[in-house]
């Protein structure tokens, strides 16, 4: 296979460029990322249809990754409880070296061909679930071996890669190939490849949560009330989506119900409340 992600940068003598030249080159390259994601939209839609179908039947979606992509998937998962009120493991991440070692950047774990399946079995992964391998190169041994074992056990496999025709894509029922091209700093896939992966994680988890009914209209009605800023936002959502016009009344009712979704459901059941 041709590893486009390892091809030489289109920009030479970076050390001789001034700040203005460097940022112009970076912006020029980063503009290409959304276009690469758009080009892969048919694959993304197909992948999402499969994942949503599994999740709606009680299955889970598992990110399986190492390095930059794996760490970014963990960050995506960490945001879901707050944003969508997800309190279970509908979407979770298996990271080479362990999620608890996130900040240690254990790059050597990318080559561990046994740990991935061991970690997946510890999560009780089954054919009800879908496992999404993440690898810019499309060859990361940790991810590749995990997907191979999933295929052997009848578990739906997906992937996000940044090279065409990779071994990981070959072992994926639903491959997503986002061809972002050579990096600004040759081979530094934390840049364009990593950014494209972050975009796709956002799109995948957000789409799944919306399809599961965790969003109403365009509002985060299941957002967790973890601080004053978010609580204030939730109060205004409740006021906008109900017949409550008094802020203090909405605030008290929201805290009593625990979320906008619960509050709206209670209002619907009771036909509204007296103001």
C-alpha positions as CSV (number, residue, x, y, z in Angstrom):
1,X,0.0,0.0,0.0
2,X,1.0,3.6,-0.6
3,X,1.3,5.5,2.7
4,X,0.3,9.0,1.6
5,X,0.5,10.1,5.2
6,X,4.3,9.4,5.1
7,X,5.0,11.2,1.8
8,X,7.2,14.3,1.9
9,X,5.6,17.6,2.9
10,X,4.7,20.0,0.1
11,X,6.7,22.6,2.0
12,X,10.5,22.7,2.1
13,X,12.9,24.5,4.4
14,X,10.4,25.0,7.2
15,X,13.1,26.2,9.5
16,X,13.9,29.1,7.2
17,X,10.3,30.4,7.1
18,X,9.0,33.2,9.2
19,X,5.8,33.0,11.3
20,X,3.6,34.5,8.6
21,X,4.8,32.0,6.1
22,X,4.4,29.1,8.5
23,X,0.8,30.0,9.5
24,X,-0.1,30.6,5.8
25,X,1.1,27.1,4.9
26,X,-0.7,25.5,7.9
27,X,-3.9,27.2,7.0
28,X,-3.6,26.2,3.4
29,X,-3.2,22.6,4.5
30,X,-5.9,22.6,7.1
31,X,-8.4,23.9,4.6
32,X,-8.1,20.5,2.9
33,X,-9.3,18.5,5.9
34,X,-13.0,19.3,5.6
35,X,-12.9,18.5,1.9
36,X,-11.3,15.2,2.6
37,X,-14.0,14.4,5.1
38,X,-16.7,15.5,2.6
39,X,-15.2,13.2,-0.1
40,X,-15.6,10.3,2.3
41,X,-19.2,11.1,3.2
42,X,-20.7,8.0,1.4
43,X,-18.5,5.8,3.6
44,X,-19.3,7.8,6.7
45,X,-23.1,7.5,6.1
46,X,-22.8,3.8,5.5
47,X,-20.8,3.3,8.7
48,X,-23.2,5.4,10.7
49,X,-26.2,3.5,9.5
50,X,-24.7,0.3,10.7
51,X,-23.6,1.7,14.1
52,X,-26.9,3.4,14.8
53,X,-28.8,0.2,14.0
54,X,-26.6,-1.8,16.4
55,X,-26.9,0.8,19.2
56,X,-30.7,1.1,18.8
57,X,-30.8,-2.7,19.4
58,X,-28.9,-2.3,22.7
59,X,-25.4,-2.8,21.3
60,X,-22.4,-0.5,21.9
61,X,-19.9,1.3,19.8
62,X,-16.2,0.8,20.8
63,X,-13.4,3.0,19.7
64,X,-10.2,0.9,19.4
65,X,-7.1,3.0,19.0
66,X,-3.5,3.9,19.9
67,X,-1.4,7.1,19.6
68,X,-3.0,10.4,18.6
69,X,-6.2,8.8,17.2
70,X,-6.8,6.7,20.2
71,X,-6.3,9.6,22.6
72,X,-8.7,11.8,20.6
73,X,-11.3,9.0,20.8
74,X,-11.1,9.0,24.6
75,X,-11.6,12.8,24.6
76,X,-14.7,12.4,22.5
77,X,-16.1,9.8,24.9
78,X,-15.3,12.0,27.9
79,X,-17.6,14.8,26.5
80,X,-20.7,12.6,26.0
81,X,-22.0,12.4,29.6
82,X,-22.0,16.2,30.0
83,X,-23.3,17.0,26.6
84,X,-25.9,14.3,26.1
85,X,-26.4,12.9,29.6
86,X,-25.0,9.5,28.5
87,X,-24.5,7.6,31.7
88,X,-23.7,4.1,30.3
89,X,-21.1,2.6,28.0
90,X,-23.1,3.0,24.7
91,X,-19.9,4.6,23.3
92,X,-16.6,3.9,24.9
93,X,-12.9,3.7,24.1
94,X,-10.3,1.0,24.3
95,X,-6.8,2.7,24.3
96,X,-3.5,1.0,23.9
97,X,-1.9,1.1,27.3
98,X,-5.2,1.8,29.0
99,X,-7.4,4.9,29.2
100,X,-5.9,5.6,32.7
101,X,-2.5,6.1,31.0
102,X,-3.9,8.7,28.5
103,X,-1.4,11.4,29.3
104,X,1.6,9.2,29.2
105,X,1.6,8.8,25.4
106,X,2.6,5.1,25.4
107,X,3.4,5.0,21.7
108,X,5.2,1.6,22.1
109,X,1.9,0.1,22.9
110,X,0.8,0.5,19.3
111,X,2.9,-2.6,18.4
112,X,1.2,-4.8,21.1
113,X,-0.7,-7.4,19.1
114,X,-2.2,-9.3,22.0
115,X,-3.4,-6.5,24.3
116,X,-6.1,-5.2,22.1
117,X,-8.2,-8.4,22.0
118,X,-7.5,-9.0,25.7
119,X,-8.8,-5.5,26.5
120,X,-11.8,-5.9,24.3
121,X,-12.8,-9.3,25.9
122,X,-12.6,-7.6,29.3
123,X,-15.3,-5.2,28.1
124,X,-17.4,-8.3,27.2
125,X,-17.5,-7.2,23.6
126,X,-20.0,-9.3,21.5
127,X,-21.7,-9.5,18.1
128,X,-24.3,-7.0,19.4
129,X,-21.5,-4.3,19.3
130,X,-19.5,-2.6,16.7
131,X,-15.8,-1.9,17.1
132,X,-14.2,1.0,15.3
133,X,-10.4,0.8,14.7
134,X,-8.6,4.2,14.5
135,X,-5.2,4.4,12.7
136,X,-3.9,7.2,10.5
137,X,-1.5,4.8,8.7
138,X,-4.1,2.0,8.5
139,X,-1.4,-0.5,9.7
140,X,-1.2,-0.1,13.5
141,X,-0.7,-3.6,14.9
142,X,-2.7,-3.0,18.1
143,X,-5.8,-2.0,16.0
144,X,-5.2,-4.5,13.2
145,X,-5.0,-7.5,15.5
146,X,-8.1,-6.4,17.5
147,X,-10.2,-6.1,14.3
148,X,-9.0,-9.4,13.0
149,X,-10.1,-11.1,16.3
150,X,-13.4,-9.2,16.1
151,X,-14.0,-10.6,12.6
152,X,-13.3,-14.1,13.8
153,X,-15.9,-13.7,16.5
154,X,-18.6,-12.2,14.3
155,X,-18.3,-8.7,15.7
156,X,-19.0,-5.8,13.3
157,X,-15.9,-3.9,12.4
158,X,-15.4,-0.3,11.3
159,X,-12.4,1.9,10.9
160,X,-11.1,5.4,10.4
161,X,-7.9,5.6,8.4
162,X,-6.0,8.2,6.4
163,X,-4.5,6.0,3.7
164,X,-6.3,4.1,0.9
165,X,-6.2,0.3,0.7
166,X,-4.9,-0.3,4.1
167,X,-4.9,-3.7,6.0
168,X,-7.1,-2.2,8.7
169,X,-9.7,-1.2,6.1
170,X,-9.5,-4.7,4.6
171,X,-10.6,-6.1,8.0
172,X,-13.4,-3.6,8.4
173,X,-17.0,-4.2,7.4
174,X,-17.4,-0.4,7.2
175,X,-14.1,1.3,6.4
176,X,-13.9,5.1,6.4
177,X,-10.8,6.3,4.5
178,X,-10.2,10.1,4.9
179,X,-7.3,10.9,2.5
180,X,-5.8,14.1,4.0
181,X,-2.5,13.9,2.0
182,X,1.0,14.6,3.2
183,X,1.5,16.4,6.5
184,X,2.9,19.9,6.8
185,X,5.7,18.3,8.9
186,X,6.4,15.1,7.1
187,X,4.8,12.1,8.8
188,X,3.3,14.1,11.7
189,X,-0.1,12.6,11.6
190,X,-1.2,14.4,14.8
191,X,-1.8,17.3,12.4
192,X,-4.2,16.9,9.4
193,X,-4.9,13.2,9.9
194,X,-5.5,13.7,13.6
195,X,-7.7,16.7,13.0
196,X,-9.8,14.8,10.5
197,X,-10.3,12.1,13.0
198,X,-11.4,14.6,15.6
199,X,-14.0,16.0,13.2
200,X,-15.3,12.5,12.4
201,X,-15.5,11.5,16.1
202,X,-17.6,14.6,16.7
203,X,-19.8,13.7,13.7
204,X,-20.2,10.0,14.7
205,X,-21.0,10.5,18.4
206,X,-23.2,13.5,17.8
207,X,-25.2,11.6,15.1
208,X,-25.6,8.6,17.3
209,X,-26.8,10.6,20.2
210,X,-29.3,12.5,18.1
211,X,-30.6,9.3,16.6
212,X,-31.0,8.0,20.1
213,X,-33.2,11.0,21.0
214,X,-30.7,12.8,23.2
215,X,-31.3,16.1,21.4
216,X,-34.6,18.0,20.9
217,X,-34.8,20.3,18.0
218,X,-31.2,21.6,18.2
219,X,-31.0,21.7,22.0
220,X,-29.0,19.7,24.5
221,X,-32.0,18.8,26.6
222,X,-30.1,16.0,28.4
223,X,-27.1,18.2,29.3
224,X,-25.8,17.5,32.8
225,X,-26.2,20.4,35.2
226,X,-22.6,20.4,36.3
227,X,-21.9,24.1,36.6
228,X,-23.6,27.5,36.6
229,X,-23.0,28.2,32.9
230,X,-24.5,25.0,31.8
231,X,-27.4,25.2,34.2
232,X,-28.2,28.7,33.0
233,X,-28.2,27.5,29.4
234,X,-30.5,24.6,30.4
235,X,-32.9,27.0,32.2
236,X,-33.2,29.1,29.0
237,X,-33.8,25.9,26.9
238,X,-36.6,24.9,29.3
239,X,-38.2,28.3,29.1
240,X,-37.9,28.3,25.3
241,X,-39.4,24.8,25.0
242,X,-42.2,25.2,27.6
243,X,-44.8,27.6,28.9
244,X,-42.6,28.7,31.8
245,X,-41.6,32.3,31.4
246,X,-40.3,33.1,34.9
247,X,-36.5,32.3,35.2
248,X,-36.6,31.5,38.9
249,X,-39.5,29.1,38.5
250,X,-37.8,27.4,35.6
251,X,-34.6,27.2,37.5
252,X,-36.2,25.5,40.5
253,X,-38.2,23.1,38.4
254,X,-35.2,22.2,36.4
255,X,-33.2,21.4,39.5
256,X,-36.1,19.3,40.8
257,X,-36.3,17.3,37.6
258,X,-32.6,16.9,37.0
259,X,-32.6,17.7,33.2
260,X,-34.5,19.6,30.6
261,X,-35.7,16.4,29.1
262,X,-37.2,15.2,32.3
263,X,-38.8,18.6,33.0
264,X,-40.4,18.7,29.5
265,X,-41.6,15.1,29.9
266,X,-43.2,15.9,33.3
267,X,-44.8,19.0,31.8
268,X,-46.2,17.0,28.8
269,X,-47.7,14.4,31.2
270,X,-49.3,17.1,33.3
271,X,-50.4,19.3,30.4
272,X,-48.2,22.2,31.6
273,X,-48.0,23.8,35.0
274,X,-49.8,26.8,36.6
275,X,-47.8,30.0,36.7
